[in-house]
């Protein structure tokens, strides 16, 4: 499992109950994969781009857990952008491909949020929980590679880490504000 985020540790612990699992947070290479011979590589909140030779070596058994309804909100801060851009909210498990969050979709789950009560922090937690549940529910198929995929049909959206900072532009923002309060403050000042 590839990650650089503590929120992935509960999933790692669950994966350990399913058999041997290695938690890896450095840049992954084919040499490392040859040494460990994994059946499946799971990327979850991993900060490195996975190289094309690693993708090819894993023959489709390199997947990513992403907290958006791809092709919407590829890249950074997908939860934030789903509310700003008013795009579908949900989670996706997809094959890793060349390009960020562009691979064929394996599983998706759409979520609905009450903007009057939901905060960015609580919606983020709900999305994280949902993508982990989606993986657990489909674990056997994912491990065997016995699932169907579908391509991302439209262009969708993409955001970089610096886009959020630029969009907020010094205005007061906290992860604990409700989506409704955020929209009333930020859209009034645009």
N, C-alpha and C positions, 0 to 999 in steps of 0.2 A: 504494500500500500504506500503510495506516494502522497505525502502531505507536509505542510509547514505550519499547520494550525492546530492548536490544542483541541478545538471543537471536534476534531476527527478521532480523538482517543477513544471515546465510547464505541465507535464503529470498529476500531482496531481491536479492542478487547472482545467484542462480539465475534470478529473474524478469527481470533485466537481459539475460540470455542469450536470453530468449524475445522480446525487443523492448523498446520504451521502457517504463520503469516509474518512477514518482515515489514517493519515500519521504516521507511526510508525518506529522508528529507533533503538529501543532496541532489545534485544533477545526475539523472539516471543515464547510463550508457549501455550499449550492447554487451560490453565485457562484463559488467555487473550482472546483467540478465543471464549470460552464459554461465556464470558462476553459480547463481541461485536456481536457475531453470524454473521460473514461476509458470503456473498454468494460466494465471490471469494477473494483469497489472491494473490496479485501481488508483486513479488519480482523484484526490478529493482535497480541495483547497491547497493545491500544489502550486508554488510560485514560479516554477520553471516551465518553459515550453519544452514539450517532449519532441525529440528529434525524429526526423523521418526514418532514419535507420533503426531506431528503437521501435517505431510503429510497424515497420516492415518485418522486423524480427519477431514481433509478437503475433503476426498474422491475424489481426482482428481481435485479439484477446487483450487489448489495452483500452480500458474504458474510463470515462470521466463522469463524476457526479457534479451537476451544475444546478444552481438554484434559480433557474428561469425556464420559461417555456420557449426553448429554442425553436426557431432562429431568433427570437426576440432577446435582446439584452445579452449578447455575447460579451465576453471580457469581464471587466471589473464592475463591482457594485450593482449586480443585476437586480437586486431587490429594490434599491433606491430608484433605479431607472424605470422599473416597471410602473411605479407610481407617477414619476415625473412625466414619462412619455405615454402613460395610460395604455400600456400594452398588457397582454395576458400575463397572469401571475401563476407560477407553478414551478415544477422541477423536471429535470431531464437527466436520464442516464443515456450517454451516447458513446459511440466508438470514437477514440482519439484519431484524428486525421491531421494532415498538414494544414495549418491554419488554426486559429484559436476558436474553439467551440464550433467547428464546422462539420464534424463527423456525423455519420448516419445515426439517427435516433433509434434507440432500443426501447426505452420505456419513457413515458411522460405521465405526469399527474397535474391537472390544473387545480388551483386553490382559489378560494374567494376570501376576501377580507372586508371587515366592516371598518371603513375609514374613520368613522367617528370614535371608535374605541381602540383600534389597532395602532400600535406605534411601529416605527421602523425596526426597533429592537425586537418587539414581540413577533412581527411578521418574519423577520430574519430567522428567529428561533423556530417558528412553525415550518418554514421552508427547509431548514436544516433537518428537522425531525422527519419531515415528509420524504426527503430524498433518501435518508437512511432506511426508513421503513420500506420504501420502494425497492431498494437493493435487497433487503432481508427477505421480502416476499418473493423475490425472483432469483434468489441466490443460486439454486441448483441449475437453472437455465443459464445464468450468467457464467458460472464456473465451467459448464459443458460447452458453452457457445451455441446452445440450441434455441436461439431466439431469432425472430425476424426483425429486420431493420427497415427503416424508411428514410429517404433522403429529406433534407431540409429544403422545402419547396420554394420559399421566397427569400429575398435578400435579408430581411430582418433588420436588426440594429446591432451596433457594436459600440462599446465605450471603453476608454482607457481610464486608468486610475486618476490621472490629472483632470479628466473631464468633470468629475464631481466637484473637485476643489474650485475649478473655474466657474461652474454653474452656481455654486453657493456664493462665491465671490465676497467673502467677509461677512455675509449676513448671519444672524444667529440661527444656528441649526444644532439640534441634538437628536440622538437616536431614540430618545424617549418621548419626543413629541408625537402626538397623533398625526396620522396622515391628513386628516381634515384640518387640523391647526396648521400644519406645514403648508398645505395648499392655500389656506386663507392668508397666511403671512407672505409666502413667496410669490404667489401669483398676483397679489395686490401690488408688490413692489417691482414687478417686471416692467 
